[in-house]
Amino acid sequence: MKQFKPTVKTIGENKFYIRPFPAFTAAKMTGDLAGVAAPMLAGIAPVALKYSGDKSGGKKSLDADLSELAPALQGAFSGLSGDKLEYLCRELLVVHGNISVSIGGDDSDNKKLDNDTVDELFCGGLDEMFMLIFEVIKVNFSGFFKKLAAQYGLGGEREATDPLNMQNTAPLT
């Protein structure tokens, strides 16, 4: 079952196991995330466009190097109120219990991500927390956000070949 198969991501020295949200939880969270998606996409557009236009087999925008995306994501999140940002971070990382971590990459010490663990791992290093948030969003909402990103000219083949999205328009003459 999809919900029980984790995606494994290494961020810093830690290995994170991200399981998808249940369908109704993801649906509920889509509304909150869509409200912040526009500022996020505007924030990551310069970095993501660098990758989406690469025809030499390079990375797609949602697979861009997280070390380059982290400052852009941090800037995109800065436009949110502190309360809204804290709410989204908690919802994405700890409330639903869908993430576990092996601290230091030691698989024998795998534990569920909770508030105390988040404090321990990311105190003084929010860039890695935002990287994890980005990975959680990719696991749970990549299809939705790929379609939304296409509206901003990010990441789609059609957008790369037809940047003005004029494929279905007729000439005026």
N, C-alpha and C positions, 0 to 999 in steps of 0.2 A: 504494500500500500504506500502511496506517495507520501502520506502524512508522517510515516514512521521512518522514512529513508532520509538521513541527514545529508546535508551538503557540508563538506569539511573545508574550512578556510583557516589559513595560518595568518595571523596578524601580530606583528611583533614577534615575541617569543612564545605566544600562546596559540593553541589549536582550538578552534571553535567548531562545534557541531550544530548546524542550524537546520531544524526541521520546519517544514511549511506549517503555516497556521491552518486550523480547521477552516472550512469553506465559509461559514457564517461569520467567523471572527475576521477573516480577510475582507469579506464584504463590508463589514462594519468599519473597518479601518481604512478602506479605500476612500471613503468620504473625507476623513481627516487628512489623509495623505494628498488627495487631489487638491485640497485647499492650499497646500504648501508646495505642490509640484511645480507650479509656474515659477516661483522664486528660485526653487532648486534648479530647474532646467536653465533658467537665465544665468544662474551662478556657475553651472558646470559647462555651459555651451562653449566657451572658448577652448577648454581642454578637450571636450568630447568631439568638437568639430575637427580638431587636429587628427583624431583617430578615424572618424567616419569617412573622411575623404581619401584615406590611404587605400589605393587600389593594388598595392604590392603584397597583398595577403596580410596586411597589418591588422591591428586590433579594431574591433567595433567599439562604438562609444560606450556601451554599458560594460565593456570588458577593459576599459582604459586602466592604466596603472593607478592603483589606489593612492600611491604616494603623491601623484600629481593631482588627483581628484580631491584629496582630503582638504587642502586649503580652500578650494572652490566650494566644497560642501559646507565647510565651516562658515564661509562668508555668506552662503545662501541661507543657512540656518540663523545667521545673526539678525536677519530681518524679522524673525519671529519674536513674540513676547517670551519672556523667560518661562512663564507658566505653561504656555503651549509647547515650547521646546522640551521642557521637563516631562510633560505628559506624553508626548510622542516618543521620547527616548525610553521611558518606562514601559509603554505599551509595546514597543518594538523589541525591547531587550529582555524584560523580566516578568511582566504581568502574566503572560500566557505560558511561561515555562517551556518554551520551545528551543532554548539554546543551552547547551552545556559547553564546558571549557576544560581543556587539559592545560593547566598552568605550567608554563615552561615546555610545553609539548609532550609532557609525560602522560601517556595514555592510561597508566595505572591509576592516576589521580584525576579522573574525569568527574566533574561535579556540575550540577545545574547552576546556571547563572542566576544570581539573586542580587539584591541591593548591596549587601556587604561585599560580594565578590566584584561587582561593578566598581564600587568605591576603591577597593584594593587595586584592581587592574588599571583603572583609568584616571585616578586622582593625579593631577599634574600632567596628564597625557590624553586630553580629550580628542586629539586627532585620531588616535586609534579607535576610540569609541565611535566616532563618526564613520570610520572605515567599516566597522562592524555593522553599524546601522545601514550603510549603503549595501552591504552584503545581504542583510536580512531583507531589505527592499527588493534586491535582485531575485532572491529565492522566492519571495511571495508575490511580487507584483510586476515582474519584468514584462510580461505580455501587455498589461495595461499601460505601463509607463513607456514601453517602446512605441505604442500607438500614439500616446500623448507627446512623446519626444519627436515623433515624425512631424507634428504640427509646428515644432520649433526648428525643423530642418536638421534634426539629429538622427543619425544611425540607420536610415533606411536606404535601400538601393534606389528606390524611386526618387528620393530626395537628392541622392548623389548625382543621378543622371538628369534630373529635372528639378533644379533647386527652387523654381518658382511654382512648382506643382501645377503646370499648365498643360499637363498631358491630356486632359479632357476638355480643353477649351477650343473653340473654333476661331479662326481668324476673323477679324472685323471686316475685311474686304471681300 
